[in-house]
Amino acid sequence: MTKGMGRLGKEALVRESMAILAANATASMSDVASELGVGRTTLYRHFGDREAMIAEVARLGARMFGDALMSARPASGPGLDAVERVCAQLFTVPDALTLMFADEPIITDDVFAEVERERRAEAESESDAAPGSADDGDVLEAVIARGQSDGSITTEVPVVWAAMYVFLTIGSGHLFSVTAGETGPDGRARALALTVRAVRKTLGSERAIREYRKD
């Protein structure tokens, strides 16, 4: 972890604070300042108070989650393949996942809604058409609906249920790696493989599963 706030831009500071809170959700401002290598007064001057720090961490985490989701190219290829890419990309933001799936989550539905409003406002300011954007749940639901249409995802489950299942399975896979102490590259790869396997077996159509077994 980079020491000394003078070396950190605002986003980097929030990212490092996120990592500290992911490791210890009850970390005080003093704890965070100590980990960052700065004085507590300096940290208070930047954030104001712990509540404001948590709010900034939560907003950044929600944005990181949304960016990872979109980097999976959800509109490309068969639906089941896109879902598997979503799993892989969301595994690249472990701190955000920890703060989403904690017993007392910092990144909540309300935070996602706030960030989505900010994204829409940014889109409106940058485009005369002001098209807005779908929220994260809608993106995954669209992928699953497409998968059901292209035959890669079973039609035996409702789209909304399937989207919730994917997100919760990603959370379970991530938390498994954390609680098992397998947070290194090999451990994360194993947890992701288990997650993808569960998603494929549950959501894959018979045709998709047969094709996977051939491979």
Buried (B, 14 or more C-beta within 10 A) or exposed (E): EEEEBEEBEEEEBBBBBBBBBBEEBEBEBEBBBBBBBBEBEBBBEBBEEBEEBBBBBBBBBBBBBBEBBBBBEBEEBBBBBBBBBBBBBBBBBBBBBBBBBBEEBBBBEEBBEBBBEEBBEEBEEEEEEEEEBEBBBEBBBBBBBBBBEBBBBBEEBEBEEBBBBBBEBBBBBBBBBBEEEBEEEEBBBBBBEBBBBBBBEBBBBEEBBEBEEEE
